[in-house]
Amino acid sequence: MDFPREHWVQVASTNPLERVNREIKRRADVIGIFPNADAIVRLVGALMLETNDEWTVARRYMSLETLARVTDNPTVRLPAVAT
């Protein structure tokens, strides 16, 4: 899959991943000791959902139009945007 030139900087950067990892560490440090592995999975899962929602709505990392150009499925339709 080839990304359009305008995506190269975002694709090459690991900043979003590093940000998520820092946030997991920060929240884990606040908790201190986890009672079991499921508690860790819940924390990380909740953070992943929160991060996904934030990037989907507020911080559009890559536009839907340019992502549609690189998808393997040509029938992908862009979601309707409420105005």
C-alpha positions as CSV (number, residue, x, y, z in Angstrom):
1,M,0.0,0.0,0.0
2,D,1.4,3.3,-1.0
3,F,0.5,6.4,1.0
4,P,0.1,9.8,-0.7
5,R,3.0,12.2,-0.3
6,E,1.1,14.3,2.2
7,H,0.9,11.3,4.6
8,W,4.6,10.5,4.6
9,V,5.5,12.7,7.6
10,Q,2.7,11.2,9.6
11,V,3.4,7.6,8.6
12,A,7.2,7.9,9.3
13,S,6.6,9.5,12.7
14,T,6.3,7.4,15.9
15,N,5.1,10.4,18.0
16,P,1.5,9.3,18.3
17,L,2.6,5.8,19.5
18,E,5.1,7.3,21.9
19,R,2.4,9.6,23.3
20,V,0.1,6.7,24.0
21,N,2.9,4.7,25.7
22,R,3.7,7.7,27.9
23,E,0.0,8.1,28.9
24,I,-0.2,4.3,29.7
25,K,2.9,4.7,31.9
26,R,1.5,7.8,33.6
27,R,-1.8,6.2,34.4
28,A,-0.2,3.0,35.6
29,D,2.1,4.9,37.9
30,V,-0.9,6.5,39.5
31,I,-2.5,3.2,40.2
32,G,0.8,1.6,41.5
33,I,-0.1,-2.1,41.9
34,F,-2.6,-3.9,39.7
35,P,-4.6,-6.7,41.3
36,N,-4.4,-8.9,38.2
37,A,-3.6,-9.0,34.5
38,D,-7.3,-8.2,33.6
39,A,-7.0,-4.9,35.4
40,I,-4.0,-3.9,33.2
41,V,-5.9,-5.0,30.0
42,R,-8.9,-2.9,31.1
43,L,-6.7,0.2,31.7
44,V,-4.9,-0.1,28.4
45,G,-8.2,-0.9,26.5
46,A,-9.9,2.1,28.0
47,L,-7.0,4.3,27.0
48,M,-7.0,2.9,23.5
49,L,-10.7,3.7,23.2
50,E,-10.2,7.2,24.5
51,T,-7.3,7.8,22.2
52,N,-9.3,6.5,19.2
53,D,-12.2,8.7,20.0
54,E,-10.0,11.7,20.4
55,W,-8.2,11.2,17.1
56,T,-11.4,10.3,15.2
57,V,-13.2,13.5,16.2
58,A,-10.7,16.2,17.3
59,R,-7.3,15.5,15.8
60,R,-7.9,14.1,12.3
61,Y,-4.4,12.8,11.7
62,M,-5.1,12.0,8.0
63,S,-8.1,13.2,6.1
64,L,-10.8,10.6,5.2
65,E,-10.5,11.5,1.5
66,T,-6.8,10.7,1.3
67,L,-7.2,7.5,3.4
68,A,-9.9,6.4,1.0
69,R,-7.4,6.6,-1.8
70,V,-5.0,4.1,-0.1
71,T,-7.5,1.6,1.0
72,D,-7.5,-1.9,-0.5
73,N,-11.3,-1.9,-0.8
74,P,-12.4,0.5,-3.5
75,T,-16.0,0.3,-2.3
76,V,-15.2,2.0,1.0
77,R,-17.6,4.9,1.5
78,L,-16.8,7.9,3.6
79,P,-19.1,8.5,6.6
80,A,-21.6,11.3,6.3
81,V,-20.5,14.3,8.3
82,A,-23.3,16.1,10.2
83,T,-23.2,19.9,9.7
